[in-house]
Each structure stands twice: as structure tokens, then as C-alpha cells.
Amino acid sequence: MQFHNFIFSLPYLFILFCFLTVNFLRCTIHRKYLISGGIFILFFGCRGFVGWDWYSYYEIYNQTSDLIIQKYSTEPCFGFFMVGCKIIGLDYHGFVLVSTCFDFILLHLIFKLYLSKYYAWGFFFFIVFSMGYEIDLMRNIKALLLFIYSLQYVYRKKITYFLFYNTIAIGFHSSAILFFPLYFLLNRDINKRLIGSLFVIGNLLFICHIGIVKLILLPVLTFMGGVYSMMLINYLDSDLFSQPYGLSFGFVERIVTFFLLYKYASRLEQKSCINRLFINTAYMYLLLMVYCSDFSIFIDRVVAMFRYFYWILIPLLLFGKERISYHKVLISFYLLFSISRTIALTDTILYDYDNILTGMRTFYDRKNTWEHFYINNY
């Protein structure tokens, strides 16, 4: 069985090309809304057993009764979401379709609010940087999108609305509790020199493979003791969960992105003051990537949530009316990176795409593939 093949990535590259094409269509923005929605829902909403987490969600959904959730416990909003789909008689694939429609509505509101005429570029960069959330993390993505939508209330200083949306977000995934402190942090005027200095130091430590997280946390956790401390120690000692990130195309991309934001932050804020929230998110993400590089599970589970700034800021930088330096070179760079990243994330047999409209492999066939892949790789 061939576990890795470039062919597995072709459908995902095709969907990137579709959204790339939408951006250059000469039609009204409302027609772009419809085209983008159709592409997104047909591709993600009608997918078969693709990715990792269907293996768990399929069983959880099928063991959900019309009134209660049996055996498995999920966050309440997601539980009610599943029960609602069960009540109207949907099978697992119907549930995935409804879930995707829900996600699209939130993405539509976000891109319409924060990107306006660069709307379809939002979907392009969402696929590049956060497609895994849509395919595998069905609870997390809803919590994340509710938080991003609520950022308008951080800027407008309406904490009641912010709390309302993020309380619902916790109902979809408990990780949303991390969003609450950001109300007080993201709208602050941050010292750029301090951020620049921290980024340079962090990258020197990264290049020299000096693991800050292990260096600081291991002694502290050992001293504290307790169940959660021991769990974190096990993660830090694990070769699987604390595999350090190395030098790669992604490292170069983060350097380029940081210096772009550092140089053009004031221009972005002049376009819209709310962009400060995304700029501060970007600084937080890029610093955490270098300082926590030796704790990969933390990056994958927590830091990755903050990649949402790419969906908004990169389109504004690359395609805004005021051209940035080396405009065409940077567009080529990000397009090349987008292709490279998409291939890297989807070239395994688990992402061998199929669709309920064109025929798909059965649950048991995909389950057998999933188990073979897991055994051979982990």
C-alpha cells in the first residue's frame, strides 16, 4: 500500500486553482459570494471519509440518539448540533454537509466583514493555512470562526457581545476558553522594537536548536507534581509530541511574513483600525512558533489556531490598491508556498479525496486504510 503520493494532493490543488480563478472573474461581488459558496460546500460538504478525524466522528454521530448523546461526551453546542441533524433524519454525510454549510456561513460573514472585495482570497488562504480544521477538527473550527467574527466587538469595545459569541464557542470546543484573555490584549498598541528584538532572538535560538519550552517548563513541572504536570512532562519527553520544528520553506515564509507586517503595519491600520487585531495576532503567532518550536503538539493544537491572520492580512498586503515593494515577487512567493504547503499536508493516503456525488470508498475500506497507515507511521 502506497501511503504517500503527489496524486493525493491534486484535488486540493484544484480547489486552490478554483478560488484563484474566482478572484479574477469579472462579475459582481454577490456572484462571487455564490460561486465561492458553491465550490466550498461541494468540495468539503460532499467529501467522503477523508482525513483523520472522521474515524472518531463517524462513530460518535452514529451513537448519538435523537435525545441524548450516548457513550461519548462532547461539548454541549456540538452535541445539540448532532442531535438536531439526527432528528431531521440525516446520516453521517448529511451531518457533514450541514456542518460545512454552517462553517461557510461564518466564513462568509468574516470575509465580507474584514476583506470586502478581496473576499475570495480569504477562502484561498483559508485552504492553504487552515484546511485541516475544516476536514478534521469539526468542533474546533466552529469555535475559532465564532471568535474571529467576535473580533469586531473587541475593536468596538463591546465586551457583552464578545462574551456572548465566545460562550457559544466554548459550547463547540473547550479550547475557546483561550480566546477570552485576548479581548484585553489584541487591541493594544505594541512596541514594534520590542517585538522585532524578540523575533530576532527567537530565530537565533530556533536556528541553534535551543529548546526554551523544555529548558523552562521541565524543572518547574517536576517541582510542582500532580496529574497535569506529569501529563505535560510526558508530552515534553515524547519524541512524537515534542519533535522540534526545523529549517524549511515554512521558516522562510514566516521570516518574510514578519518583515512584511513589520514594515506595512501602519499602512494596514490606516486602511482599517480593526487590522491591528490581526497584526497583533500575527506577532503572537510568529513569536510562539519560534519560542515553542520544541513542543510540536502545543504548536499543532494551540498555536495553529492563530493562523487566521493569514486569511485576512496577506490578501490586504498583496492585492491592496497601494502596492508594496517587490509586489510581483511576493505574490509569486506566496503562490509557490501555497502549492508547496498544500502538497505537504495532503500527499498521504488518508487525504485521498473522494466525493459522495461521484462515488466514494466505503467506511470499512477507508477504516482499513486508516489503521494500516496509523500502524505503519506511529
C-alpha positions in Angstrom: 0.0 0.0 0.0 1.5 3.4 -1.1 1.0 5.8 1.8 2.5 8.9 0.1 1.8 10.1 -3.4 1.6 13.5 -5.1 -1.6 12.4 -6.8 -3.5 12.6 -3.5 -2.8 16.3 -3.5 -4.3 17.1 -6.9 -7.9 17.6 -5.8 -6.7 20.1 -3.2 -4.5 22.0 -5.7 -7.5 22.0 -8.0 -9.7 23.7 -5.3 -7.0 26.3 -4.8 -7.0 27.0 -8.5 -10.8 27.4 -8.4 -10.6 30.1 -5.8 -7.7 31.7 -7.6 -9.8 31.9 -10.7 -12.8 33.3 -8.8 -10.6 36.2 -7.7 -10.1 37.3 -11.3 -13.7 36.8 -12.6 -15.2 40.0 -13.9 -18.5 39.8 -12.1 -20.3 41.3 -9.1 -19.2 40.6 -5.6 -22.6 39.0 -4.9 -21.9 36.5 -7.7 -18.5 35.8 -6.2 -20.3 35.0 -2.9 -22.4 32.4 -4.7 -19.6 30.8 -6.7 -17.3 30.7 -3.6 -20.1 29.1 -1.5 -20.9 26.5 -4.2 -17.2 25.5 -4.6 -16.6 25.3 -0.8 -19.8 23.3 0.0 -19.5 20.9 -2.9 -15.8 20.1 -2.1 -15.8 20.0 1.7 -19.5 19.3 2.4 -19.8 16.4 0.0 -16.4 14.8 0.8 -16.2 11.1 1.7 -14.2 9.6 4.5 -11.2 12.0 4.1 -8.5 12.9 6.6 -8.1 11.8 10.2 -11.0 12.6 12.5 -13.9 11.0 10.6 -12.7 7.8 12.2 -13.9 9.2 15.5 -16.8 11.4 14.4 -18.5 8.7 12.4 -18.8 6.5 15.5 -19.8 9.4 17.8 -22.5 10.6 15.4 -24.0 7.1 14.8 -24.2 6.5 18.6 -26.0 9.8 19.1 -29.7 9.3 19.8 -32.4 11.8 19.0 -32.5 12.9 22.6 -29.2 12.2 24.3 -25.6 11.6 23.4 -24.7 8.0 24.3 -21.3 6.8 25.5 -19.3 9.8 24.2 -19.3 13.2 25.7 -18.9 16.3 23.6 -19.3 20.0 24.3 -23.0 20.9 24.6 -23.4 23.0 21.5 -21.8 20.4 19.3 -23.9 17.7 21.0 -27.1 19.6 20.3 -25.9 20.2 16.7 -25.5 16.5 16.2 -28.9 15.7 17.8 -30.6 18.3 15.6 -29.1 16.6 12.5 -30.3 13.2 13.9 -33.8 14.5 14.5 -34.3 15.5 10.9 -33.0 12.1 9.8 -29.6 12.9 8.4 -26.9 10.2 8.1 -23.3 11.0 8.8 -22.7 12.5 5.3 -25.8 14.7 5.7 -24.4 15.8 9.0 -21.0 16.7 7.4 -22.9 18.7 4.7 -24.8 20.7 7.3 -21.7 21.2 9.3 -19.9 22.6 6.2 -22.8 24.9 5.4 -22.6 26.3 9.0 -18.8 26.9 8.6 -19.3 28.5 5.2 -21.9 30.9 6.6 -19.4 32.0 9.3 -16.6 32.3 6.8 -18.8 34.3 4.5 -19.6 36.8 7.3 -16.0 37.0 8.3 -14.6 37.7 4.8 -17.5 40.0 3.9 -16.7 42.0 7.1 -12.9 42.1 7.1 -11.9 41.6 3.4 -14.8 43.1 1.4 -13.7 43.0 -2.3 -10.8 40.6 -1.6 -13.5 38.1 -0.4 -12.4 35.0 -2.5 -8.7 35.5 -1.5 -9.9 34.7 2.1 -11.0 31.3 1.0 -7.8 30.7 -0.9 -5.6 31.4 2.2 -8.1 29.6 4.5 -7.5 26.4 2.5 -3.7 26.9 2.5 -3.3 27.6 6.2 -6.4 26.1 7.9 -7.9 23.4 5.7 -7.1 20.8 8.3 -9.5 22.5 10.7 -12.4 22.1 8.2 -11.7 18.5 7.4 -10.5 17.1 10.7 -11.4 19.5 13.6 -15.2 19.9 13.2 -15.7 21.3 16.7 -12.6 23.5 16.8 -13.3 25.3 13.5 -16.7 26.4 14.7 -15.3 27.8 17.9 -12.5 29.5 16.0 -14.8 31.1 13.5 -17.2 32.4 16.2 -14.1 34.0 17.9 -12.9 35.6 14.7 -16.4 37.0 14.0 -16.5 38.4 17.5 -13.2 40.4 17.0 -15.3 43.3 15.7 -16.6 43.7 19.2 -13.1 43.9 20.6 -12.4 46.8 18.4 -15.7 48.4 19.2 -15.2 47.7 22.9 -18.5 45.8 23.3 -17.5 43.1 25.7 -21.0 41.8 26.2 -21.2 40.7 22.5 -17.7 39.3 22.6 -18.6 37.2 25.7 -21.8 36.1 24.0 -20.2 34.7 20.9 -17.3 33.1 22.7 -19.5 31.5 25.3 -21.2 29.8 22.3 -17.7 29.0 21.0 -16.8 27.1 24.3 -20.0 25.1 23.7 -18.4 23.8 20.5 -14.9 23.3 21.8 -13.4 23.9 25.2 -10.2 25.4 23.7 -12.2 28.6 23.1 -11.5 29.5 26.7 -8.1 30.7 25.5 -9.8 33.4 23.5 -11.2 35.3 26.4 -8.0 37.0 27.6 -7.4 38.2 24.0 -10.1 40.7 24.5 -7.7 42.7 26.6 -4.5 42.0 24.5 -5.2 42.2 20.8 -6.3 45.9 20.7 -3.2 47.2 22.5 -0.5 49.4 20.9 2.5 47.1 20.9 6.1 48.3 20.9 7.4 47.3 17.5 11.1 47.5 18.5 10.4 45.0 21.3 8.6 42.7 19.0 11.4 42.9 16.4 14.0 42.2 19.0 12.1 39.2 20.4 11.7 37.8 16.9 15.4 38.1 16.1 16.4 36.5 19.4 13.8 33.7 18.9 15.0 32.9 15.5 18.6 32.7 16.6 17.5 30.2 19.3 15.5 28.3 16.7 18.4 28.0 14.3 20.7 26.9 17.2 18.1 24.3 18.3 17.9 25.7 21.8 14.6 24.5 23.2 13.2 27.2 25.5 10.0 25.3 26.5 11.8 22.2 27.7 14.5 24.3 29.4 12.0 26.3 31.4 9.0 24.0 31.9 10.5 20.6 32.7 12.2 21.8 36.0 9.0 23.8 37.0 6.6 20.9 36.2 8.8 18.4 38.0 8.8 20.6 41.1 5.0 21.1 41.0 4.0 17.5 40.5 0.4 16.5 40.1 -1.6 14.7 37.3 -1.5 17.6 34.7 2.2 18.3 35.4 3.0 14.6 34.7 0.9 14.7 31.5 2.8 17.7 30.2 6.2 16.1 31.2 5.2 13.0 29.2 4.4 15.2 26.2 7.7 17.1 26.5 9.7 13.8 26.9 7.9 12.2 23.9 9.7 12.0 20.6 6.3 12.1 18.8 4.7 15.1 20.6 7.8 17.3 21.2 9.5 16.8 17.8 11.2 20.2 17.1 10.4 22.1 14.0 13.4 22.6 11.7 14.5 24.9 8.9 12.1 24.6 6.0 10.2 26.6 3.4 7.8 27.4 6.2 10.6 29.0 8.2 11.4 31.3 5.2 7.7 32.1 4.8 7.5 33.2 8.5 10.5 35.4 8.1 9.1 37.1 5.0 5.6 37.5 6.6 7.1 39.0 9.8 9.1 41.6 7.9 6.2 42.4 5.6 3.9 43.1 8.6 6.6 44.9 10.5 7.1 47.3 7.5 3.5 47.8 6.5 1.6 47.5 9.8 0.9 51.2 9.9 -0.5 51.2 6.3 -2.8 48.3 7.2 -4.1 50.1 10.3 -4.7 53.2 8.2 -6.9 51.2 5.9 -8.9 49.9 8.9 -8.1 50.2 12.6 -9.5 46.7 13.2 -6.5 45.3 11.3 -4.5 46.0 14.4 -6.2 42.9 16.0 -4.9 40.7 13.2 -1.4 42.3 13.2 -1.1 41.6 16.9 -2.4 38.1 16.4 0.3 37.6 13.7 3.1 38.8 16.1 1.8 36.5 18.8 1.7 33.5 16.4 5.1 34.2 14.8 6.8 34.6 18.3 5.2 31.4 19.6 6.3 29.5 16.6 10.0 30.2 17.3 9.9 30.1 21.1 7.8 26.9 21.3 9.3 25.1 18.3 10.5 22.2 20.5 6.9 21.4 21.7 5.2 20.4 18.4 1.9 19.3 20.0 1.4 22.7 21.5 2.0 24.3 18.1 -0.3 21.9 16.4 -3.1 22.1 19.0 -2.9 25.7 20.2 -0.7 28.0 18.2 -2.1 26.8 14.9 -5.5 28.4 15.8 -3.9 31.8 15.4 -3.1 31.3 11.7 -6.3 33.0 10.9 -4.5 36.3 10.4 -3.1 34.9 7.1 -6.7 34.8 5.7 -7.1 38.5 6.2 -3.7 40.2 6.1 -2.0 38.5 3.2 -4.7 39.4 0.7 -4.8 43.0 2.0 -1.0 43.3 1.7 -0.6 41.6 -1.7 -3.7 43.0 -3.5 -4.4 46.3 -1.9 -4.5 49.5 -4.0 -1.2 50.8 -2.6 1.4 48.4 -4.0 4.1 47.1 -1.7 7.8 46.7 -2.6 8.6 43.7 -4.8 4.8 43.2 -5.3 5.0 40.6 -8.1 7.9 38.7 -6.5 5.9 38.4 -3.2 2.8 37.2 -5.0 4.8 34.5 -6.7 6.4 33.6 -3.4 3.1 33.1 -1.6 1.6 31.2 -4.5 4.6 28.9 -4.6 4.4 28.5 -0.8 0.7 27.8 -1.1 1.2 25.0 -3.5 4.1 23.5 -1.5 2.2 23.6 1.8 -0.9 22.1 0.3 1.1 19.2 -1.2 2.9 18.7 2.1 -0.3 18.5 4.1 -2.3 16.3 1.7 0.1 13.9 -0.1 -0.9 10.9 2.2 -3.4 8.2 1.5 -5.6 9.5 4.3 -6.4 12.6 2.1 -7.1 10.5 -1.0 -10.1 12.6 -1.9 -13.5 11.2 -2.9 -17.0 12.7 -3.1 -20.4 11.3 -2.4 -21.7 12.8 -5.7 -19.1 11.0 -7.8 -18.7 7.8 -5.8 -16.6 7.1 -2.7 -15.0 4.2 -0.9 -16.9 2.5 1.9 -16.4 3.2 5.6 -14.8 -0.2 6.2 -12.5 0.2 3.2 -11.3 3.6 4.5 -11.1 2.3 8.0 -8.8 -0.5 6.9 -6.6 2.1 5.1 -6.6 4.4 8.2 -5.5 1.6 10.5 -2.7 0.4 8.2 -1.4 4.0 7.9 -1.5 4.6 11.6 0.2 1.3 12.4 3.0 1.9 9.8 3.6 5.5 10.9 3.0 5.6 14.6 
